[in-house]
Amino acid sequence: MKRLLRRATFASVSVTAAYLVLLAYPQPLFAYQLHHAGITVYATTPIPDAMRTTLDRVRERINRSPLIEPARQEQVFICDTPWVFALFARTNHRAGGVADAFLGQNVFLRDSDMATDRLISPGGQPVAADRPLSYYIAHELMHIAQARHLGRVGYARLPRWTDDGYADYVARDYDLREALRKMKAGERELDPSRSGLYIRYHLLVAYLLERKGMAVHAMLESPPEREALEREILGLTDWR
C-alpha cells in the first residue's frame, strides 16, 4: 500500500510539474509563428499576412500605456481548437482570452479568424466587430503589463474592476457619456455580472485618469474604494 501511495504521489507531482512547464513554455504545441511589432504570435494553423495589420493595431493601443516596455517581446498564442484553449484557460475556457500573469506571462486566445481580425465565440460565431481580435490581444497584454508593474503579490491583490477596467481602457474606445447614461439607468450592458462586458469598470478608470487626473501608477498601487467611486460618478450630471 505504501509503495502504491508513493507511486501515485510521484505520478501526481510529475504531471503537475509537466503542466507548469507547459504553461511557461507552450511553444512545442504551436507549429507556426509570426514576429511583428514587438509581438510574437504562435498558432497551430498557418498565420495569414493580414495578422501584421492586427498586430500594428495592438501595438498602437498598448503603446498608449506608460506600463508598456517597448523593447520587450510579447507572446500571444492562438488556440484553434477548444481543447487546446481549455488546456491553458482551465475554468475560464469560455472566455475570449486569458493572461497567464503569474508563470510564463503569456497570452492565450481562443479560435480566431486571423485574416479578418475577429475572435470566434464559444458558439462558433465571430464576436461583435466592436471587439475585434486586436482588442482581445491588447486587453490581455495589459493584464501582463499590470502584473509586471505590481509584481505577483501586488497583482493578486489588485481589485478586478481596476485590473479589467484599465485593460479595457487601453484596448478600446467607448462613448463615456453614453456609458454614464447607461450606468445611471441600470442597463444590462453596464452590469459586468450580466453582460460579461467591462464597460462599467472602463468608466470608473476613465473617471480617475481623465476627470480626477490620477496617474496610472497611483491608481494601480492604491486603487480607491469602488462603492464610493461609483457614488461619485452617479452624482455627475454629464460627462465632459
N, C-alpha and C positions, 0 to 999 in steps of 0.2 A: 504493500500500500504506500509506504513512504517513497519507494522508488517511482511509482506511478505519479505520485504527487510532485516529486522533483521534476520528472519529465514534463508534466503538464505545466508547471511553473516556468520551466526553461523555454518551452514552446511558446507560452504566452508572452514572455519577455522578448523573445526573438521576433515574434510577429509585430509586437509594439515598436521595437527598435527599427525594424524594416520599414514600418509605416511612417515613422518620424523621418527617416532618411528620405523616403519618397516625397514627403511634404516639402522637405528642404531642397531636394534635387529631383524634380519631376521630369526633367528633360528626356530621359530614355523612353517615356511613353509618347513623345511627340516627335514625329518624323520630319516636320517642316518648320522652318524658322525664317523670320524676316527682321532685319535690323534697320530701323529708320527713326529719325527724330529723337534719338536717345532712348528708344524703347525697343525691346526685342519681343516679338510676338512668336509664340510657338503654337503649332496646330497639328492635328492628326491628319489633316487633308491639305492639299496644295493651297497656298496663300495667294490670292489674286493681287495684281499690282495696285488695284484700287485701294488696298489696305494702307498704302502710303499716304493717301489723302486723309483717311480716317485718323492715322497717327499724327498727321500735321494738325488736325483739329484738336486732338487730345493735348498735344504739346502746347498749342496756343492757349488752351484752357488752363492747364496746370501751371503754366508759367506766370499766371496772374497771382499765384500764391507765394508769399515770402518763405514758405516752408520748403519749397522745391529746391533741390540741389541740381543745377543744370548739367553738371558733369557726370551725374550718376546714371547708370544704365538700368532702366526699369524693366521688369519682366512680367509678361502677360501670357497666359495660357488659355487658348480657346478649346473647349471640350465639346466635340461634335456629337457625342452620344451621352445619354442620361447617366449611364453607369460611371463613365469617366468623371463627369462633373460631380456626381454624388460621392465619388471616392475622395474628393478634396473638399466638397462643401458639407458633407455629413448631414446633419439635421437641417441645414439651410439649402437643401438640394432643389427647392422650388424658387430660390432667389435668382435674380438675374446674374449676380456675380458675388464673389466673396474675396476678401483680402486676408491673406494669412499674415497678420501683423506681428505675430509672436515667434515664428520659427524661420521660415525661408523668406518672408517678406515678398511673396509672390501674389499675383492677382490671377484668379480663375474665373472665366466667363463661360456661361452655358453656350449651346449651339448658336451659331450666328451666320448670317448671310454677309460674309465679309466683302462681297462685291458691291453691296448697296448700303453698307454702314447700318445694318439692322440686326438687333438681337432677336432670337427666336424664343417665344414664350414656352412654358411647360406644355401648353396645349398645341404647340406646333405652328402657331401663327406669329408673324412678325410683331414685335412690340410697337406701340404707337410711335409715329415718326418724331414726336417731340422729345422722345427719349431714345436716341439712336445708340448704336454700339459705342460710338465715341464718347457719349455721355457716361455710359456704364464704366468704360475703361477709366476715364478721368475721375469719376466718383470713387472707384475702388483704389486708385493710386493715391488719392488724397487721404484715405484711411491709413495707408502705409506711411505717407509723409507725416501725419499726425503722430503715429506711433514712434517714428524715428525722432521726432522733436521731443516728445514727452518721456520716452523710454517705456519699457514694457509695463512697469508698475504704474506709472503715471497714466498711460493709455488705458490700462484696465480700469482705472478709476474714473475715466472721463465719462460724463453723462451722455447717454445716447443722443439726446437732442443736439448736443454740441458736436459730437462726432459726425452724425449723419447730416446735420444742418450745415456744417462748414463744407463737408464733401459735396453736398448738393449746391451750395452757394457758388463754389468754384466751377462745378461741372456743367451747370446750366443757367440760363437766364429765365426769369419768371416775372410776370407783371405783379409787382409787390402791392400796388394799390388794389388790384383785384384780389390778391391773396388776403389782404386785410379785410376787405369786404366779406369774403367767404368765411374768414375766421369769425367775424362778428355775427354772421348769420348761422354759424354752426354747421356749415355744409360738410358733407362727407369727405370731399377732396382734401379738406384741411384737418382731417382726423386720421393720423397715421395708422391707428389700430384697425380702422375700417377700410381705408383706401390703399394702404401699403405704400403711400407716397410720403415724401419728406418735405412737402411744401411748408407745412407749419413750422418745422424746425428751421428750414431755409429762411423763413420770415423772421424768426427770433434772432438768428445770426446776423441777417442783414440789418436789423434794427440796431444791434450792438455796434456793428462795424460802421454803418453808414450814418445812422442818426445820433448815436452816442459817441462816435469817434474812438471806440475802444480798439486797441491794437490786437491783431490776431493772436500773438503770443500771450498777451494778458488774458484774453478770452479763454484760451485753451488751458492755461495754467491755473486760472482762478475763475471758472465759469460762475456766473451769478445764479441765484435760485430761480428755477424755471417758473414756478407759480407766480412769484412777484413780478417777473419779467412779462409774463403773459397779461397780468392785470394792467400793467403799464401800457402795453401795446393796445389792449382793448379800449383803453381810455383815449386813444388818438381819434381825432375826427377825420383825418385823411392822412395819406402817405405822401409827403412832399420831400 
